[in-house]
Amino acid sequence: MKVIAICGSPRRGNTEFILNKIFNSLPGKKELILLRNKNIKHCSGCLSCDKTKKCVIKDDMEEIYNKLKEADLIIIGTPNYFDNVTGLLKDFIDRTNPLYMTDILKGKKLINIVVGGGKIKNSQRVVNQALTYFAKAHNLKIINSYFFQALNLKEVESNPKTVKKIGTIIRDIQKLKCKS
């Protein structure tokens, strides 16, 4: 199974820590994409991709499209910014429009990971408002969504309960691999 993990955090913090722990535990074909290190421009809304299924903007999304096409499992990690995904992740989501209404991502598995400083129910809104629609638009199958409460740097890694929760996510992913 090919796994692509996408980190929507603009800093090296709790979300990236979680994704790295998961990523480093998985064998086989995998890639961690740190959106903060990519040149991804805003969608211009030109709608050219509706006709051609290709984006006219030339940047790092071109390589990411191919990685998404090859993936069996996509893991998206984002901090909670005002009960929504980060701007980096929103740009990524918007730029997947060329794949919209195609079967390119249909049936691929999706796991969401949201880290927020507030209550867990606030982070659940991130999935309900942004990531569920993203999954529906691309016919992705949401396997599960995991929520972490953390605000300060290194808060997740210093909390035994959250480290244990990461272990649960890893086991859940490994079970998926057995079913593939």
SESEMAR-957420 format. One record per residue (C-alpha): x negated, y, z. Coordinates in nm, 3 decimals. Example, Ala and Ser with C-alpha at 12.3 -4.5 7.8 and 13.67 -1.06 7.14 Angstrom:
# residues 2
SITE        px        py        pz
SITE    -1.230    -0.450     0.780
SITE    -1.367    -0.106     0.714
This chain:
# residues 180
SITE        px        py        pz
SITE     0.000     0.000     0.000
SITE    -0.133     0.345    -0.095
SITE    -0.080     0.607     0.177
SITE    -0.098     0.982     0.129
SITE    -0.090     1.202     0.439
SITE    -0.021     1.571     0.385
SITE    -0.109     1.818     0.660
SITE     0.078     2.147     0.640
SITE    -0.105     2.315     0.926
SITE    -0.308     2.627     0.852
SITE    -0.546     2.543     1.138
SITE    -0.733     2.241     1.268
SITE    -0.504     2.160     1.558
SITE    -0.252     1.913     1.696
SITE    -0.085     1.820     1.365
SITE    -0.416     1.743     1.201
SITE    -0.531     1.547     1.507
SITE    -0.222     1.324     1.484
SITE    -0.261     1.268     1.111
SITE    -0.633     1.191     1.149
SITE    -0.563     0.932     1.419
SITE    -0.306     0.764     1.196
SITE    -0.519     0.796     0.884
SITE    -0.833     0.654     1.047
SITE    -0.642     0.350     1.177
SITE    -0.503     0.244     0.839
SITE    -0.697     0.009     0.613
SITE    -0.688     0.021     0.237
SITE    -0.609     0.296    -0.008
SITE    -0.535     0.621     0.168
SITE    -0.595     0.992     0.147
SITE    -0.547     1.283     0.384
SITE    -0.468     1.611     0.208
SITE    -0.526     1.925     0.413
SITE    -0.316     2.190     0.240
SITE    -0.518     2.468     0.403
SITE    -0.819     2.354     0.200
SITE    -0.628     2.351    -0.129
SITE    -0.561     2.629    -0.375
SITE    -0.184     2.610    -0.408
SITE    -0.017     2.918    -0.544
SITE     0.343     3.018    -0.476
SITE     0.608     2.890    -0.716
SITE     0.686     3.172    -0.959
SITE     1.042     3.053    -1.017
SITE     0.996     3.055    -1.395
SITE     1.186     2.723    -1.426
SITE     0.963     2.609    -1.714
SITE     0.918     2.281    -1.528
SITE     1.292     2.213    -1.551
SITE     1.243     2.157    -1.924
SITE     0.888     2.024    -1.944
SITE     0.855     1.846    -1.604
SITE     0.514     2.018    -1.581
SITE     0.412     2.325    -1.388
SITE     0.258     2.613    -1.581
SITE     0.050     2.716    -1.278
SITE    -0.301     2.574    -1.286
SITE    -0.427     2.499    -0.936
SITE    -0.482     2.207    -0.698
SITE    -0.120     2.089    -0.723
SITE    -0.215     1.921    -1.051
SITE    -0.431     1.666    -0.865
SITE    -0.173     1.632    -0.586
SITE     0.103     1.542    -0.837
SITE    -0.102     1.240    -0.945
SITE    -0.169     1.135    -0.586
SITE     0.202     1.156    -0.504
SITE     0.287     0.943    -0.807
SITE     0.042     0.673    -0.694
SITE     0.153     0.670    -0.329
SITE     0.379     0.409    -0.174
SITE     0.404     0.594     0.158
SITE     0.390     0.971     0.208
SITE     0.333     1.108     0.556
SITE     0.408     1.478     0.600
SITE     0.284     1.656     0.909
SITE     0.372     2.013     0.996
SITE     0.377     2.242     1.294
SITE     0.714     2.395     1.374
SITE     0.711     2.759     1.261
SITE     1.036     2.930     1.356
SITE     1.222     2.598     1.332
SITE     1.089     2.538     0.983
SITE     0.785     2.404     0.800
SITE     0.475     2.621     0.764
SITE     0.433     2.851     0.466
SITE     0.165     2.617     0.328
SITE     0.401     2.322     0.333
SITE     0.687     2.528     0.190
SITE     0.466     2.625    -0.105
SITE     0.382     2.256    -0.152
SITE     0.751     2.159    -0.140
SITE     0.848     2.434    -0.385
SITE     0.574     2.327    -0.623
SITE     0.708     1.970    -0.638
SITE     0.992     2.107    -0.852
SITE     0.844     1.951    -1.171
SITE     0.909     1.611    -1.009
SITE     1.268     1.703    -0.918
SITE     1.539     1.510    -1.103
SITE     1.287     1.250    -1.219
SITE     1.235     0.899    -1.089
SITE     0.865     0.963    -1.021
SITE     0.902     0.964    -0.642
SITE     1.220     0.759    -0.622
SITE     1.212     0.496    -0.351
SITE     0.877     0.597    -0.206
SITE     0.870     0.591     0.172
SITE     0.841     0.910     0.378
SITE     0.744     0.963     0.740
SITE     0.777     1.308     0.893
SITE     0.570     1.434     1.185
SITE     0.657     1.768     1.345
SITE     0.464     1.935     1.625
SITE     0.622     2.226     1.811
SITE     0.562     2.427     2.123
SITE     0.931     2.445     2.209
SITE     1.191     2.182     2.274
SITE     1.200     1.867     2.061
SITE     1.549     1.956     1.935
SITE     1.397     2.266     1.774
SITE     1.150     2.050     1.584
SITE     1.433     1.821     1.478
SITE     1.574     2.120     1.289
SITE     1.258     2.124     1.078
SITE     1.343     1.778     0.950
SITE     1.715     1.848     0.919
SITE     1.674     2.180     0.738
SITE     1.368     2.130     0.518
SITE     1.229     1.779     0.504
SITE     1.556     1.589     0.466
SITE     1.651     1.799     0.165
SITE     1.302     1.752     0.021
SITE     1.346     1.375     0.058
SITE     1.694     1.377    -0.098
SITE     1.583     1.594    -0.389
SITE     1.310     1.344    -0.476
SITE     1.498     1.026    -0.380
SITE     1.244     0.948    -0.109
SITE     1.338     0.706     0.166
SITE     1.282     0.857     0.511
SITE     1.149     0.575     0.727
SITE     1.129     0.780     1.046
SITE     1.059     1.122     1.189
SITE     0.839     1.171     1.494
SITE     0.832     1.479     1.713
SITE     0.559     1.605     1.943
SITE     0.576     1.887     2.193
SITE     0.249     2.081     2.192
SITE     0.148     2.442     2.146
SITE    -0.213     2.487     2.246
SITE    -0.512     2.342     2.065
SITE    -0.608     1.992     2.182
SITE    -0.284     1.959     2.379
SITE    -0.186     1.638     2.199
SITE    -0.520     1.465     2.239
SITE    -0.533     1.538     2.612
SITE    -0.185     1.398     2.678
SITE    -0.177     1.017     2.730
SITE     0.195     0.999     2.642
SITE     0.144     1.160     2.303
SITE    -0.162     0.946     2.229
SITE     0.053     0.641     2.308
SITE     0.322     0.772     2.072
SITE     0.062     0.796     1.793
SITE    -0.014     0.427     1.855
SITE     0.357     0.352     1.807
SITE     0.355     0.534     1.472
SITE     0.050     0.336     1.361
SITE     0.221     0.007     1.453
SITE     0.537     0.114     1.271
SITE     0.335     0.188     0.958
SITE     0.151    -0.143     0.982
SITE     0.487    -0.321     0.996
SITE     0.584    -0.142     0.675
SITE     0.271    -0.272     0.510
SITE     0.372    -0.629     0.598
SITE     0.709    -0.578     0.429
SITE     0.562    -0.439     0.106
